[in-house]
Amino acid sequence: MSDLLTAAIAHAERGWHVFPLRPDDKRPAFPDHPADDCTGRDPRCRTAGHHLGWEPRATTDPDRIRRAWTHRPYGIGLACGPSRLVVVDLDAPKNDTTGPTGLDTLADMAAAHAAGIEPTYTVTTGRGGTHLYYRHPYDGPPLRNTAGTLGPLVDTRAHGGYVVAAGSTVAGRPYRVDLDTEPAPLPGWLAARLVPAPLPPQRPVVVSLPTDRSGAYVRAAIGREADRVTTAPPGERNRTLYIAAVALGQLVAGGAVAEDEAQSVLEQAGVTGGLSCAEAYRTIRSGLAAGSKRPRQVAA
C-alpha cells in the first residue's frame, strides 16, 4: 500500500472526509470540468443527477479511497465542512523575507484575549507554514473561510473550504504532521471572529420582465458581472469578485440562476482576472452566501 493511500485512510479513520488532489498539486483532481460544461458523462454527476463538486465527493469510505489512490498518486484534500473542522492556516513570510509569521500574529491575538495557543493537531506545510486543526463548534451557524482578514498571514478554512492534508506534496514539498493529537475545540474568542455578521431583514427585490426577456436579462447580468471581474485592475480584483458574487447570489436565491452556474462563471472570471483558484473560490463562496440573504427575483 502506498504512503499516500495509507495517509488517506488514516485521515478517514479519524472521521475526516478526503478527496483526491492532482498529484503534487493543490487543485482538486475531480471533477475535471466546471459546472457549465457538465455533460453528465462523469459517473458521479450522472448518479447524482447534477454537477457534483469536490466537497460532496469527499468521503471516509475506505473502499472508495483505495480505488482512487491505487489508481494514481493523488494528493490528499481534506474537506473541512463535512469533517467538522476549522483549520487555521498560518503562513510564513514569502520570498524568504523576515518579519512576523502567521503564528506570531495568532499568538498576539490570543494574548489580547488573555489566552494562549493550546496544543492541537498540527501540520507543517510545504512552504514552512502551519495548519492548526480545531473542532468546529456543534452549536451556532457554520463558520466561514477567511483570507487575511483576521490578521497578516492568517487564513481559516471551514465550511466550503479544504486544506492539503499531511502525507501530500505540493511542488515537491511535503506536508508533515508536526503534532499528532486530537484536534482541540476551537477557542471561543476565535470562533466569535469567524461567525458571519447577520444582515438586517431584507425584502426580496423583484424584477418584472416579459417572458421573452427574462432569460436575456439573466444572461446579461451574468456576463456583466463576469466582465467586471476580468477587467478589474490589480488591487481591486478580489473586491470586484466579491461584489459580483453578491449580485449573482441574489439571483441564485431568487431562483433565476443555478448556484453551480454562478460559481463556475465567477471562478473562471476570477482566475482569468489573475486570482488564484483558492482565493477566487473563497471569495465567491462568501459573496454568494451574502447575496442569498436578499433574493432578487426575475418575474416574467
C-alpha positions as CSV (number, residue, x, y, z in Angstrom):
1,M,0.0,0.0,0.0
2,S,1.4,3.4,-1.0
3,D,2.3,6.1,1.5
4,L,-0.4,8.4,0.1
5,L,-3.1,5.6,0.3
6,T,-2.0,4.8,3.9
7,A,-2.3,8.5,4.8
8,A,-5.6,9.0,3.2
9,I,-7.1,6.0,5.0
10,A,-5.6,7.2,8.3
11,H,-7.3,10.6,7.9
12,A,-10.6,8.9,7.0
13,E,-10.4,6.7,10.1
14,R,-10.4,10.0,12.2
15,G,-13.7,10.8,10.5
16,W,-12.1,13.3,8.1
17,H,-13.6,13.5,4.6
18,V,-10.9,13.2,1.9
19,F,-10.8,13.6,-1.8
20,P,-8.1,13.4,-4.5
21,L,-6.0,16.4,-5.5
22,R,-3.9,16.4,-8.6
23,P,-0.6,14.7,-8.0
24,D,1.9,17.2,-6.4
25,D,-0.7,20.0,-6.7
26,K,-3.3,21.8,-4.6
27,R,-6.1,21.6,-7.1
28,P,-8.9,19.0,-6.9
29,A,-8.5,16.1,-9.3
30,F,-12.2,15.7,-9.6
31,P,-14.4,16.9,-11.1
32,D,-12.3,17.7,-14.1
33,H,-14.9,20.1,-15.6
34,P,-16.8,23.2,-14.5
35,A,-20.5,23.1,-13.8
36,D,-21.4,24.8,-17.0
37,D,-19.6,22.2,-19.0
38,C,-21.1,19.2,-17.2
39,T,-22.5,16.7,-19.7
40,G,-23.3,14.0,-17.2
41,R,-20.6,11.7,-18.6
42,D,-18.8,11.8,-15.2
43,P,-20.3,8.8,-13.3
44,R,-20.7,10.8,-10.1
45,C,-22.5,13.6,-11.8
46,R,-24.7,11.1,-13.7
47,T,-25.6,9.3,-10.5
48,A,-26.4,12.5,-8.6
49,G,-28.4,13.9,-11.5
50,H,-26.5,17.2,-11.4
51,H,-22.9,18.5,-11.4
52,L,-21.1,17.3,-8.3
53,G,-18.2,19.4,-6.9
54,W,-15.3,18.3,-4.8
55,E,-17.0,18.8,-1.4
56,P,-19.8,16.3,-1.9
57,R,-17.3,13.8,-3.4
58,A,-15.2,13.9,-0.2
59,T,-15.5,10.6,1.7
60,T,-14.5,8.4,4.6
61,D,-15.3,5.2,2.7
62,P,-12.1,3.1,2.7
63,D,-13.2,1.2,-0.5
64,R,-13.6,4.4,-2.4
65,I,-10.3,5.7,-1.1
66,R,-8.5,2.5,-2.0
67,R,-9.9,2.7,-5.6
68,A,-8.8,6.2,-6.1
69,W,-5.3,6.2,-4.6
70,T,-4.5,2.8,-6.1
71,H,-5.2,4.3,-9.5
72,R,-2.8,7.3,-9.2
73,P,-0.6,9.0,-6.6
74,Y,-3.1,11.7,-5.9
75,G,-2.6,14.3,-3.2
76,I,-5.0,14.3,-0.3
77,G,-7.6,17.1,0.0
78,L,-9.4,17.3,3.3
79,A,-12.9,18.9,3.2
80,C,-13.3,20.9,6.4
81,G,-17.1,21.3,6.5
82,P,-18.0,17.6,6.3
83,S,-15.1,16.8,8.7
84,R,-16.4,19.3,11.3
85,L,-13.1,21.0,11.3
86,V,-11.8,24.6,11.3
87,V,-8.2,24.8,10.1
88,V,-6.2,27.9,10.9
89,D,-3.6,28.4,8.1
90,L,-0.6,30.3,9.3
91,D,1.8,31.3,6.6
92,A,5.5,32.3,6.7
93,P,6.7,35.5,5.1
94,K,7.1,35.0,1.4
95,N,10.3,35.1,-0.6
96,D,12.5,34.4,2.4
97,T,11.7,37.9,3.9
98,T,11.9,38.5,7.6
99,G,9.1,39.6,9.8
100,P,6.3,38.2,11.9
101,T,4.8,34.9,10.8
102,G,1.2,34.0,10.9
103,L,1.9,32.0,14.0
104,D,3.3,35.2,15.7
105,T,0.1,37.1,14.6
106,L,-2.2,34.4,16.1
107,A,-0.2,34.3,19.3
108,D,-0.6,38.1,19.7
109,M,-4.3,37.8,19.0
110,A,-4.7,35.0,21.6
111,A,-2.7,37.1,24.2
112,A,-5.1,40.0,23.6
113,H,-7.8,37.7,24.8
114,A,-5.8,36.5,27.8
115,A,-5.4,33.2,26.1
116,G,-2.7,31.0,24.7
117,I,-2.5,28.6,21.7
118,E,-3.4,25.2,23.2
119,P,-1.9,22.1,21.7
120,T,-3.9,20.7,18.8
121,Y,-3.3,18.5,15.7
122,T,-0.7,20.4,13.7
123,V,0.7,20.1,10.2
124,T,3.7,21.8,8.8
125,T,3.0,22.9,5.2
126,G,5.3,22.6,2.2
127,R,6.4,26.2,2.4
128,G,7.1,26.2,6.1
129,G,3.7,27.4,7.3
130,T,1.5,25.8,9.9
131,H,-2.0,24.3,9.9
132,L,-3.8,24.1,13.2
133,Y,-6.8,21.8,13.2
134,Y,-9.7,22.6,15.6
135,R,-13.1,21.0,16.1
136,H,-15.9,23.1,14.7
137,P,-18.4,24.1,17.4
138,Y,-21.6,22.0,17.2
139,D,-23.9,24.8,18.1
140,G,-24.4,28.0,16.1
141,P,-24.0,28.8,12.4
142,P,-21.4,27.2,10.1
143,L,-18.2,29.2,10.4
144,R,-16.7,30.9,7.4
145,N,-13.4,30.9,5.5
146,T,-11.2,33.9,5.7
147,A,-8.2,35.2,3.8
148,G,-6.1,37.7,5.7
149,T,-9.0,39.4,7.4
150,L,-8.1,38.2,10.9
151,G,-4.5,39.4,10.6
152,P,-1.4,39.2,8.4
153,L,-0.6,35.7,7.1
154,V,-3.6,34.2,8.9
155,D,-6.3,32.4,6.9
156,T,-9.0,30.0,8.0
157,R,-10.8,27.1,6.3
158,A,-14.2,25.8,7.5
159,H,-17.4,25.1,5.6
160,G,-16.8,25.3,1.8
161,G,-13.1,25.2,2.3
162,Y,-10.4,22.5,2.1
163,V,-6.7,22.0,3.0
164,V,-3.9,19.9,1.7
165,A,-3.6,17.1,4.2
166,A,-0.5,15.6,5.7
167,G,1.2,12.9,3.5
168,S,0.7,15.0,0.4
169,T,3.3,17.1,-1.5
170,V,2.9,20.3,-3.5
171,A,5.6,21.3,-5.9
172,G,7.8,18.6,-4.4
173,R,7.4,20.0,-0.8
174,P,5.9,17.6,1.7
175,Y,3.1,18.4,4.2
176,R,4.1,16.7,7.5
177,V,2.3,16.1,10.9
178,D,4.1,18.2,13.5
179,L,1.9,17.2,16.5
180,D,-0.3,14.1,16.2
181,T,-3.1,14.6,18.7
182,E,-6.8,15.0,18.6
183,P,-8.0,18.5,17.4
184,A,-8.8,20.8,20.3
185,P,-12.0,22.7,20.5
186,L,-11.9,25.9,18.5
187,P,-11.2,28.7,21.0
188,G,-14.3,30.8,21.8
189,W,-12.6,34.1,21.0
190,L,-11.6,32.8,17.6
191,A,-15.0,31.3,16.8
192,A,-16.6,34.7,17.6
193,R,-14.4,36.3,14.9
194,L,-15.5,33.7,12.3
195,V,-19.3,33.9,12.7
196,P,-20.8,35.6,9.6
197,A,-22.2,39.0,10.5
198,P,-26.0,38.9,10.2
199,L,-27.7,41.2,7.7
200,P,-30.8,43.2,8.7
201,P,-34.1,41.8,7.4
202,Q,-34.5,42.5,3.7
203,R,-37.4,42.4,1.3
204,P,-36.9,40.4,-1.9
205,V,-36.2,42.5,-4.9
206,V,-38.5,41.6,-7.8
207,V,-37.6,42.5,-11.4
208,S,-40.7,42.1,-13.7
209,L,-40.0,41.4,-17.4
210,P,-41.8,40.0,-20.3
211,T,-41.3,36.2,-20.6
212,D,-39.1,36.5,-23.7
213,R,-36.8,39.0,-22.0
214,S,-36.3,37.4,-18.6
215,G,-33.7,34.9,-19.8
216,A,-31.9,37.6,-21.7
217,Y,-31.9,39.8,-18.6
218,V,-30.3,37.0,-16.5
219,R,-27.7,36.1,-19.2
220,A,-26.7,39.8,-19.5
221,A,-26.4,40.1,-15.7
222,I,-24.1,37.1,-15.5
223,G,-22.0,38.4,-18.4
224,R,-21.8,41.9,-17.0
225,E,-20.6,40.6,-13.6
226,A,-18.0,38.3,-15.2
227,D,-16.7,41.2,-17.4
228,R,-16.3,43.4,-14.4
229,V,-14.1,40.8,-12.7
230,T,-11.9,40.0,-15.7
231,T,-11.3,43.7,-16.4
232,A,-10.7,44.8,-12.7
233,P,-7.4,46.5,-12.1
234,P,-4.8,44.9,-9.8
235,G,-5.6,45.5,-6.2
236,E,-9.4,45.6,-7.0
237,R,-9.9,42.1,-8.3
238,N,-10.8,40.3,-5.1
239,R,-13.2,43.1,-4.1
240,T,-14.8,43.2,-7.5
241,L,-15.2,39.4,-7.5
242,Y,-16.9,39.6,-4.1
243,I,-19.4,42.3,-5.3
244,A,-20.1,40.2,-8.4
245,A,-20.7,37.1,-6.3
246,V,-23.1,39.0,-4.0
247,A,-25.1,40.2,-7.1
248,L,-25.3,36.7,-8.6
249,G,-26.0,35.3,-5.1
250,Q,-29.2,37.4,-5.1
251,L,-30.2,35.9,-8.4
252,V,-29.4,32.4,-7.2
253,A,-31.5,32.9,-4.1
254,G,-34.4,34.2,-6.2
255,G,-34.3,31.1,-8.4
256,A,-33.1,32.8,-11.6
257,V,-29.7,31.2,-11.7
258,A,-28.3,27.8,-10.6
259,E,-25.7,28.1,-7.9
260,D,-23.3,25.8,-9.7
261,E,-23.6,28.0,-12.8
262,A,-22.9,31.2,-10.9
263,Q,-20.0,29.5,-9.1
264,S,-18.4,28.2,-12.3
265,V,-18.7,31.5,-14.2
266,L,-17.3,33.5,-11.4
267,E,-14.4,31.1,-10.8
268,Q,-13.4,31.3,-14.4
269,A,-13.6,35.1,-14.4
270,G,-11.6,35.3,-11.1
271,V,-8.8,33.1,-12.4
272,T,-8.8,34.9,-15.8
273,G,-8.5,38.2,-13.9
274,G,-5.4,37.0,-12.1
275,L,-6.6,35.5,-8.8
276,S,-5.5,32.0,-7.6
277,C,-8.1,29.2,-7.7
278,A,-8.2,29.0,-3.9
279,E,-8.5,32.8,-3.4
280,A,-11.3,33.0,-6.0
281,Y,-13.2,30.1,-4.5
282,R,-13.2,31.5,-1.0
283,T,-14.3,35.0,-2.2
284,I,-17.1,33.6,-4.3
285,R,-18.5,31.4,-1.6
286,S,-18.5,34.3,0.8
287,G,-20.2,36.6,-1.7
288,L,-22.8,34.1,-2.8
289,A,-23.7,33.5,0.8
290,A,-24.1,37.2,1.5
291,G,-26.2,37.7,-1.7
292,S,-28.5,34.9,-0.7
293,K,-29.8,37.0,2.2
294,R,-31.5,39.3,-0.2
295,P,-33.1,37.3,-3.1
296,R,-33.5,39.0,-6.4
297,Q,-36.4,37.5,-8.3
298,V,-36.9,37.9,-12.1
299,A,-40.6,37.6,-12.7
300,A,-41.9,37.2,-16.2
